[in-house]
């Protein structure tokens, strides 16, 4: 089972592989904030550290929005991510 951790709070959780991070974060107390929940606003931009394959690569649309939202390396839109491996998530 993938392990999801939030360094800012010290919380960590085990989730089934294939868990949508939007669903997980909305049903658990996490430090990630959401706006549109569709990858259009950038509110959930977070730095995600993980091994290759733990989440899918960012789409061109996600990369464009992230370039407007943050300059932090490793930033992703949590609402679009599905956990297939261990993730460390730090909101921007």
LINCOR-V343297 format. One line per field, one symbol per residue. ss: DSSP state (H for helix, E for strand, - for the rest). A space follows every 10 residues. Layout:
ss->???
This chain:
ss->-EEEEE---- EEEEE---EE HHHHHHH--- ---------- ----EEEEEE ---------H HHHHHHHHH- ----EEEHHH -EE---EEEE E-
